[in-house]
Amino acid sequence: MKLKFTLSAAVAAALALSACATSPTGRNQVLLFSDSQLSEMGAQAFSGMKEELKVSTKPVQNTYVECIANAITAQVPASVFDGQWEVVVFDDEQVNAFALPGGKIGVYTGLLGVAQNQHQLAAVIGHEVGHVIAEHGNERMSQSTLINMGTQAAGQVLAANEVPQSGPIMAAIGLGMQVGVQLPFSRTHESEADEIGLQLMAKSGFDPRQSVNLWQNMEAASGGNSPMEFLSTHPAPQTRIADLRANMSPALADYQATNNRPNCKQ
């Protein structure tokens, strides 16, 4: 009990001293790093990827992805990023995409076979840009920093009190942090990015209903080999589909209210 109190007090003190913020969905956040730090890290990571991975040279493919990405990023608040977004298509079989702070977007060619039209690809790009808008990278790094502080404090208490079997105890604490804190936290980020991405794609003129079709395709492409949700960094496909449907009415209203109707052709 004394150990639990000491560890909780250490984490609480760190939280009290950290920078608190609110996500676009109204969730409380702890952000310890500046926008400039995150942008610099994003630029460095993106530069490294362009050196390590093959970049697609197919003009039609690049134009298609850029068309969708440009429509999505036009809806991003200037407070998040007010420059020109850099969009790169990586010639790789991964069914994935990403966005980084500082206006960087990467799309793997493997995704283009699963996202079967512009609306479905817009759902993915909107989701990834949603991570940037909600500052999930900053929040994830901040959480890791605080967890490290807490586990270090626990280790010091165990060592100071010469507690037997301190190694297994620290391993159990680490596993508890991963399953009880980090994985649910990651799933929260994914669900929040889905919600923000749905709004982005709708306001950009892409049909938000296609986001459901996208995740049905994703589930089919995985062959049903997803891990149990509570042990995963991502919500199960059926959970994502249910959440998207729950948020569909306001997204459809945004879609019907906009005059934007992109015509991006692959």
The 8 nearest C-alpha neighbors of each residue, nearest first, counted from 0:
[[1, 3, 2, 4, 5, 6, 7, 8],
 [0, 2, 4, 3, 5, 6, 156, 7],
 [3, 1, 5, 0, 4, 6, 153, 156],
 [2, 4, 0, 6, 1, 5, 7, 8],
 [3, 5, 1, 7, 2, 6, 8, 0],
 [6, 4, 2, 8, 3, 7, 1, 9],
 [5, 7, 9, 3, 8, 4, 153, 149],
 [8, 6, 4, 10, 9, 5, 11, 3],
 [7, 9, 11, 5, 6, 10, 4, 12],
 [10, 8, 6, 12, 7, 11, 149, 5],
 [9, 11, 13, 7, 12, 8, 149, 14],
 [12, 10, 8, 14, 13, 9, 7, 15],
 [11, 13, 15, 9, 10, 14, 8, 16],
 [14, 12, 10, 16, 11, 15, 17, 9],
 [15, 13, 11, 17, 16, 12, 10, 29],
 [14, 16, 12, 13, 17, 11, 18, 19],
 [15, 17, 13, 14, 12, 18, 11, 19],
 [18, 16, 14, 15, 31, 13, 19, 29],
 [17, 19, 30, 29, 31, 20, 16, 14],
 [18, 20, 29, 28, 30, 17, 27, 21],
 [21, 19, 28, 27, 29, 18, 22, 30],
 [20, 22, 27, 28, 26, 25, 23, 19],
 [21, 23, 26, 25, 24, 133, 27, 28],
 [24, 22, 25, 133, 21, 26, 132, 195],
 [25, 23, 22, 26, 191, 21, 195, 194],
 [26, 24, 22, 23, 21, 27, 28, 20],
 [25, 27, 22, 21, 24, 28, 23, 20],
 [28, 26, 21, 20, 22, 25, 29, 19],
 [29, 27, 20, 21, 19, 30, 26, 22],
 [28, 30, 19, 18, 138, 20, 31, 17],
 [31, 29, 138, 18, 32, 141, 137, 19],
 [30, 32, 141, 18, 17, 29, 33, 137],
 [31, 33, 30, 137, 36, 34, 37, 141],
 [34, 32, 36, 35, 37, 31, 30, 137],
 [35, 33, 37, 36, 38, 32, 100, 137],
 [34, 36, 38, 33, 37, 39, 101, 32],
 [37, 35, 33, 39, 34, 38, 40, 32],
 [36, 38, 40, 34, 39, 35, 100, 41],
 [39, 37, 101, 100, 41, 35, 40, 36],
 [38, 40, 42, 36, 41, 37, 35, 43],
 [39, 41, 37, 43, 38, 42, 44, 36],
 [42, 40, 38, 44, 99, 100, 39, 43],
 [41, 43, 45, 39, 40, 44, 46, 38],
 [44, 42, 40, 46, 41, 45, 39, 47],
 [43, 45, 47, 41, 46, 42, 40, 48],
 [46, 44, 48, 42, 47, 43, 41, 49],
 [47, 45, 43, 49, 48, 44, 42, 50],
 [46, 48, 44, 50, 45, 49, 43, 51],
 [47, 49, 51, 45, 50, 46, 52, 44],
 [50, 48, 46, 47, 52, 51, 45, 54],
 [49, 51, 47, 48, 52, 46, 53, 45],
 [50, 52, 48, 49, 47, 53, 46, 54],
 [53, 51, 49, 48, 50, 54, 89, 90],
 [52, 54, 90, 89, 55, 51, 49, 91],
 [53, 55, 89, 90, 88, 52, 56, 49],
 [56, 54, 90, 89, 88, 57, 53, 61],
 [55, 57, 58, 54, 61, 60, 88, 90],
 [56, 58, 60, 55, 59, 61, 62, 88],
 [59, 57, 61, 60, 62, 56, 55, 63],
 [60, 58, 62, 61, 57, 63, 265, 264],
 [61, 59, 63, 57, 58, 62, 265, 64],
 [60, 62, 58, 64, 63, 59, 65, 57],
 [61, 63, 65, 59, 60, 64, 66, 58],
 [64, 62, 66, 60, 265, 61, 263, 65],
 [63, 65, 61, 67, 66, 62, 68, 60],
 [64, 66, 68, 62, 67, 63, 69, 61],
 [67, 65, 63, 69, 64, 68, 263, 62],
 [68, 66, 70, 64, 65, 69, 121, 71],
 [67, 69, 65, 71, 70, 66, 72, 64],
 [70, 68, 72, 66, 71, 67, 65, 73],
 [69, 71, 67, 73, 68, 203, 72, 66],
 [72, 70, 68, 69, 73, 203, 74, 199],
 [73, 71, 75, 74, 69, 70, 68, 84],
 [72, 74, 70, 71, 75, 69, 203, 76],
 [75, 73, 72, 71, 76, 199, 203, 202],
 [74, 76, 72, 73, 77, 79, 80, 71],
 [77, 75, 78, 79, 74, 80, 81, 132],
 [78, 76, 81, 80, 79, 75, 82, 74],
 [77, 79, 76, 80, 81, 75, 132, 34],
 [80, 78, 77, 76, 132, 75, 81, 131],
 [81, 79, 77, 78, 82, 102, 101, 76],
 [80, 82, 77, 78, 79, 83, 76, 75],
 [83, 81, 80, 84, 102, 77, 101, 85],
 [82, 84, 85, 102, 81, 80, 72, 103],
 [83, 85, 102, 103, 82, 86, 104, 72],
 [84, 86, 103, 102, 104, 83, 87, 105],
 [85, 87, 104, 105, 103, 65, 84, 88],
 [88, 86, 105, 89, 104, 106, 85, 54],
 [87, 89, 106, 55, 107, 105, 54, 61],
 [90, 88, 54, 107, 55, 91, 53, 106],
 [91, 89, 55, 108, 53, 54, 107, 88],
 [90, 92, 107, 108, 93, 89, 109, 53],
 [93, 91, 109, 108, 94, 107, 90, 110],
 [94, 92, 109, 95, 91, 107, 110, 108],
 [95, 93, 110, 109, 92, 107, 96, 113],
 [94, 96, 93, 110, 107, 106, 97, 109],
 [97, 95, 106, 105, 107, 124, 127, 123],
 [96, 98, 105, 127, 104, 106, 99, 95],
 [97, 99, 104, 127, 103, 128, 105, 131],
 [98, 100, 103, 41, 101, 102, 131, 104],
 [101, 99, 38, 41, 102, 131, 37, 103],
 [100, 102, 38, 103, 41, 99, 80, 42],
 [101, 103, 84, 100, 85, 99, 80, 104],
 [104, 102, 85, 99, 98, 84, 101, 86],
 [105, 103, 98, 86, 97, 85, 87, 99],
 [104, 106, 87, 97, 96, 88, 86, 98],
 [105, 107, 96, 88, 89, 87, 108, 95],
 [108, 106, 89, 109, 91, 95, 110, 88],
 [107, 109, 110, 90, 111, 91, 92, 89],
 [110, 108, 92, 94, 93, 107, 111, 112],
 [109, 111, 94, 108, 113, 112, 95, 107],
 [112, 110, 114, 108, 109, 113, 115, 120],
 [111, 113, 110, 114, 109, 115, 108, 94],
 [112, 114, 110, 115, 111, 216, 217, 220],
 [115, 113, 119, 120, 111, 112, 116, 213],
 [114, 116, 113, 112, 119, 111, 117, 120],
 [117, 115, 118, 119, 114, 120, 265, 111],
 [116, 118, 120, 119, 121, 263, 67, 115],
 [117, 119, 121, 205, 116, 120, 206, 209],
 [118, 120, 114, 122, 121, 213, 116, 209],
 [119, 121, 114, 117, 123, 122, 118, 124],
 [120, 122, 118, 124, 119, 123, 125, 200],
 [123, 121, 119, 125, 120, 210, 124, 126],
 [124, 122, 126, 120, 121, 125, 127, 119],
 [123, 125, 121, 127, 126, 122, 128, 120],
 [126, 124, 196, 122, 128, 123, 127, 121],
 [125, 127, 196, 129, 192, 123, 193, 124],
 [128, 126, 124, 129, 98, 130, 97, 125],
 [127, 129, 131, 125, 130, 126, 98, 124],
 [130, 128, 192, 126, 132, 127, 195, 196],
 [129, 131, 133, 127, 128, 192, 135, 132],
 [132, 130, 134, 128, 129, 133, 100, 99],
 [133, 131, 129, 134, 130, 79, 128, 75],
 [132, 134, 130, 131, 135, 22, 129, 23],
 [135, 133, 131, 137, 132, 136, 130, 138],
 [134, 136, 138, 130, 137, 133, 139, 131],
 [137, 135, 139, 138, 134, 140, 131, 130],
 [138, 136, 140, 135, 134, 139, 30, 141],
 [137, 139, 135, 141, 30, 136, 140, 142],
 [140, 138, 142, 136, 141, 137, 135, 143],
 [139, 141, 143, 137, 142, 138, 144, 136],
 [142, 140, 138, 144, 139, 143, 31, 30],
 [141, 143, 139, 145, 144, 140, 138, 146],
 [144, 142, 146, 140, 141, 145, 147, 139],
 [143, 145, 141, 147, 142, 146, 140, 148],
 [144, 146, 148, 142, 147, 143, 149, 141],
 [147, 145, 149, 143, 148, 144, 142, 150],
 [146, 148, 144, 150, 145, 149, 151, 143],
 [147, 149, 145, 151, 146, 150, 152, 144],
 [150, 148, 146, 152, 147, 151, 10, 6],
 [149, 151, 153, 147, 152, 148, 154, 146],
 [150, 152, 154, 148, 153, 149, 147, 155],
 [151, 153, 149, 155, 150, 154, 148, 156],
 [154, 152, 150, 156, 151, 155, 6, 157],
 [155, 153, 151, 157, 152, 156, 150, 158],
 [154, 156, 158, 152, 153, 157, 159, 151],
 [155, 157, 159, 153, 154, 158, 160, 152],
 [158, 156, 154, 162, 160, 155, 159, 161],
 [159, 157, 161, 155, 160, 156, 154, 162],
 [160, 158, 156, 161, 157, 155, 162, 154],
 [159, 161, 157, 162, 158, 156, 155, 163],
 [162, 160, 158, 159, 157, 163, 165, 156],
 [161, 163, 157, 160, 165, 158, 164, 159],
 [164, 162, 165, 161, 157, 166, 160, 168],
 [165, 163, 166, 167, 168, 162, 169, 161],
 [164, 166, 168, 163, 167, 162, 169, 157],
 [165, 167, 169, 168, 164, 170, 163, 171],
 [168, 166, 170, 169, 165, 164, 171, 172],
 [167, 169, 165, 171, 166, 170, 172, 164],
 [170, 168, 172, 166, 171, 167, 165, 173],
 [169, 171, 167, 173, 168, 172, 174, 166],
 [172, 170, 168, 174, 173, 169, 175, 167],
 [171, 173, 169, 175, 170, 174, 176, 168],
 [174, 172, 170, 176, 171, 175, 169, 177],
 [175, 173, 177, 171, 176, 172, 178, 170],
 [176, 174, 172, 178, 179, 173, 177, 171],
 [175, 177, 180, 173, 179, 174, 178, 172],
 [176, 178, 181, 174, 175, 180, 179, 182],
 [179, 177, 175, 182, 176, 180, 174, 181],
 [178, 180, 176, 175, 177, 181, 183, 182],
 [181, 179, 176, 177, 183, 182, 178, 184],
 [180, 182, 177, 184, 183, 185, 176, 178],
 [181, 183, 185, 232, 184, 178, 180, 177],
 [184, 182, 186, 185, 181, 180, 187, 179],
 [183, 185, 181, 187, 182, 186, 180, 188],
 [184, 186, 182, 188, 232, 187, 183, 181],
 [187, 185, 233, 183, 189, 188, 232, 184],
 [188, 186, 184, 190, 185, 189, 191, 183],
 [189, 187, 185, 191, 186, 190, 192, 184],
 [188, 190, 186, 192, 191, 187, 193, 233],
 [191, 189, 193, 187, 192, 188, 186, 194],
 [190, 192, 188, 194, 193, 189, 187, 195],
 [193, 191, 129, 126, 195, 189, 130, 194],
 [194, 192, 190, 196, 126, 191, 195, 197],
 [193, 195, 191, 197, 192, 196, 190, 198],
 [196, 194, 192, 198, 129, 197, 193, 199],
 [197, 195, 125, 126, 199, 193, 129, 198],
 [198, 196, 194, 200, 195, 199, 207, 193],
 [197, 199, 201, 195, 196, 250, 200, 202],
 [200, 198, 196, 202, 201, 197, 125, 203],
 [199, 201, 203, 205, 197, 202, 198, 125],
 [200, 202, 254, 198, 205, 204, 203, 199],
 [203, 201, 199, 204, 253, 254, 200, 198],
 [202, 204, 200, 201, 71, 70, 205, 259],
 [205, 203, 259, 260, 201, 202, 254, 261],
 [204, 206, 118, 200, 201, 203, 207, 260],
 [205, 207, 208, 118, 209, 201, 204, 254],
 [208, 206, 209, 201, 210, 197, 205, 200],
 [209, 207, 210, 206, 211, 247, 212, 251],
 [208, 210, 212, 211, 207, 119, 206, 118],
 [211, 209, 213, 208, 212, 122, 207, 119],
 [210, 212, 209, 213, 214, 240, 208, 215],
 [213, 211, 209, 215, 210, 214, 216, 208],
 [212, 214, 210, 216, 211, 119, 215, 114],
 [215, 213, 217, 216, 211, 212, 218, 236],
 [214, 216, 212, 218, 217, 213, 219, 211],
 [217, 215, 219, 213, 214, 218, 220, 113],
 [218, 216, 214, 220, 215, 219, 213, 221],
 [217, 219, 215, 221, 216, 220, 214, 223],
 [218, 220, 216, 222, 217, 221, 215, 223],
 [219, 221, 217, 222, 218, 216, 113, 223],
 [222, 220, 218, 223, 219, 224, 217, 225],
 [223, 221, 219, 220, 224, 218, 225, 217],
 [222, 224, 221, 225, 218, 219, 220, 226],
 [223, 225, 222, 221, 226, 218, 220, 227],
 [224, 226, 223, 227, 221, 235, 228, 222],
 [227, 225, 228, 231, 224, 230, 235, 229],
 [228, 226, 230, 229, 231, 225, 235, 234],
 [227, 229, 231, 230, 235, 234, 226, 233],
 [228, 230, 231, 227, 183, 178, 182, 232],
 [231, 229, 228, 227, 178, 226, 182, 232],
 [230, 232, 228, 233, 229, 226, 182, 227],
 [231, 233, 182, 185, 186, 234, 230, 183],
 [232, 234, 186, 231, 189, 235, 185, 228],
 [235, 233, 186, 228, 238, 239, 236, 232],
 [234, 236, 238, 237, 228, 239, 233, 225],
 [237, 235, 239, 238, 240, 218, 214, 234],
 [236, 238, 240, 239, 235, 241, 234, 214],
 [239, 237, 241, 235, 236, 240, 234, 242],
 [238, 240, 236, 242, 237, 241, 243, 234],
 [239, 241, 237, 243, 238, 242, 211, 236],
 [240, 242, 238, 244, 239, 243, 237, 245],
 [243, 241, 245, 239, 244, 240, 238, 246],
 [244, 242, 240, 246, 245, 241, 247, 239],
 [243, 245, 247, 241, 246, 242, 240, 211],
 [244, 246, 242, 243, 247, 241, 248, 240],
 [247, 245, 243, 244, 248, 242, 249, 250],
 [246, 248, 244, 250, 245, 249, 251, 243],
 [247, 249, 251, 250, 246, 252, 245, 244],
 [250, 248, 252, 251, 247, 253, 246, 198],
 [251, 249, 247, 253, 252, 248, 198, 201],
 [250, 252, 254, 248, 253, 249, 247, 255],
 [251, 253, 249, 255, 250, 254, 256, 248],
 [254, 252, 256, 250, 251, 202, 255, 201],
 [255, 253, 201, 251, 252, 256, 202, 257],
 [254, 256, 252, 253, 257, 251, 258, 201],
 [257, 255, 253, 254, 252, 258, 202, 251],
 [258, 256, 259, 254, 255, 202, 253, 204],
 [257, 259, 260, 256, 204, 255, 254, 203],
 [260, 258, 204, 257, 203, 261, 202, 205],
 [259, 261, 204, 258, 262, 205, 203, 257],
 [262, 260, 263, 259, 204, 70, 205, 67],
 [261, 263, 264, 260, 117, 66, 67, 63],
 [264, 262, 63, 66, 261, 117, 67, 265],
 [265, 263, 63, 262, 117, 59, 62, 116],
 [264, 63, 60, 59, 263, 62, 116, 64]]
